[in-house]
Amino acid sequence: MTGPANADPFEEDTAGPLATDVFVVGAGPVGLLLAGELRAAGARVTVLERLTEPTTESRASTLHARTMELLAARGLLERLGPPPPGGPGHFGGIPLDLTAADPDHPYAGQWKCPQSTLERVLGEWSRELGARLLRGHRVVGLAQRAGHVEVEVVRSDGTRVRGRAAYLVGCDGERSAVRGLAGFALAGQDAGREMLRADVAGIDIPNRRFERHPGGMATAARWPDGTTRVMVHLHGQRPDPRSRPPGFDEVVAAWATVTGEDISHGTPVWLNAFDDTSRQVTRYRRGRVLLAGDAAHLQMPVGGQALNLGLQDAADLGVKLAGRVLGRAGEDVLDSYHDSRHPVGARTLTNIRAQSFLLLGGPEVEPLRSTFGGLIGNGSVRRHLARMISGLDVPAPTVATATAGPAAAPAPDQPHLTPERNIVGRLDNKTALVTGSSRGIGRAIAVGLAAEGALVAVHYATNTEAAEETVALIEKDGGRAFPVRAELGVPGDVHQLFHGLEQGLKERTGEASLDILVNNAGATTPAGLVPEDVTLEEFERLFAINARAPFFITQRALGIIPTGGRIINISSGLTRLANPEQAPYAMTKGAIEQLSLHLARHLAPRGITVNSVAPGITDNGGPVFDIPEAVEQMAQLSAFKRVGKAEDVADVVTFLATDEARWITGAFIDATGGTLLG
């Protein structure tokens, strides 16, 4: 492995063998962003690009909220203009306001930036940081050796040169040479539909947006430079297996067939065709070779998702690969790149396939378009789709920060990675079960988890109306939830609960995976019941609901909780504060705390945290909280001289469910508002 970068800029002399920490193959937006990320973190990087000059094509021009966020974090938006708003979004040609993803996000919606501009800015930025860009260098051979990768490169003058690096990343697009040379396997579906695309000067036609006609679909939009981008699809026409761009005569004929307009007098500036191929490599890493962007996944460029997906691949990989190159991380950090980005790519390809069917299908898809158009009117559906397209349904990548100068390496004894934390949607793409969440603290917990992006299963025993109110509260704010009924403490309770839970999860996510379990449901001792009057039936009921059910719910959940899951058990301050009337209840909560303690040790190898949260006197909507005198008396027990709110406890639980609490396990969290201080 080569060492870290020197403080001096790279020399531009390319005679003889090439040597670097990382080769990045491809100088498109993905490759250039990755090069800048690697240099900002301190790794040496050389970009190999087969083209001798930058392309003037703008195959993609849409930036989404997550991408805008990562560009802003790197100080690149100012260089870009910043990009102007890109108008309303869509899903398969059906209008979809992307600001629904998060109206308060600074970059909600979509933004326009020609790919040629983006490449220019990213190229300038990465070179300022010390990346070396070699144009006219085509990779024709690749071999992995012990501790390094060797490449064979053909220059534009026909000469050959060999290069050596610790790692190589293919960012060379849908026809990736690296993918083939390294033996990556593609899985998915071949194309069934095609769209022709052209930028044409000298025509004056109406702007149109996904205009559907009996013969096909047409889109036209005027660029600021006066050219018009036209896109046209003919229903029923199979993709042409061409290896060249379409001829202008093909575009003219298709446009006339669909719209009846003649654009033959125009001058084509750029011609292109794309189809609905949907394929993805099975692994993003093979040894010392990795893939990012369209080299890793081929898809129809609907709504700019392909460009944004690739840029987010690069942002995720940059810090991880630099950490490995500089010896600050193990090999597993590179596997974590696949683990984080492959599922995102798969999900994106799935929604793009759905969009291409809605967009390019003929009359047979009209009933589906009508139904889907109605569903988008639902706030929860609209938010879900907008977050998925905007990239806000997954955590933001970390950011590598450059040190003393553009080409400077970090000091040996100081960390060179500065992660940027993002707390918006901290539980995006997570699923949660909150038992007893139809009212009170459980309802507040369910609402809090959903507000952070989790899909929440709202469990209830008998009060269907209250559970539906909780779901409605969540969906009103754009969250996702569904009710699950099961009476706890009775035979078959766990089976009934998980039957409904797993069915609901599969319907909404495609799999029965549970990331967060909150054991909140509980029964209390009747008021005024002293220990002498407790019956065997009452005692057994309390233990069945408060201790036995959580144990076996947790036992069943362990089969579907993945690595890094969260289990949070709701205890009580009464395990630390004597109240004889609640002795049996306090005993059950003591059992819950012991469950948390022992499971924390047992589940630590799986990265699953287990903690107890103990509320104090908390307003759960009971009638006693409508009596001012009683409330005032209870308030005096808290150090803050007030009764707790359900949200006070819910916020603690939500924190424990996030990645920010990953280092807390087996803990007893006092959420009594200082009642236990004495």
Order of alpha helices (4+ residues) and beta strands (2+ residues): beta-alpha-beta-beta-alpha-alpha-beta-beta-beta-alpha-beta-beta-beta-beta-alpha-beta-beta-beta-beta-beta-alpha-beta-beta-beta-beta-beta-alpha-alpha-alpha-alpha-beta-alpha-beta-alpha-beta-alpha-beta-alpha-alpha-beta-alpha-beta-beta-alpha-beta-alpha-beta
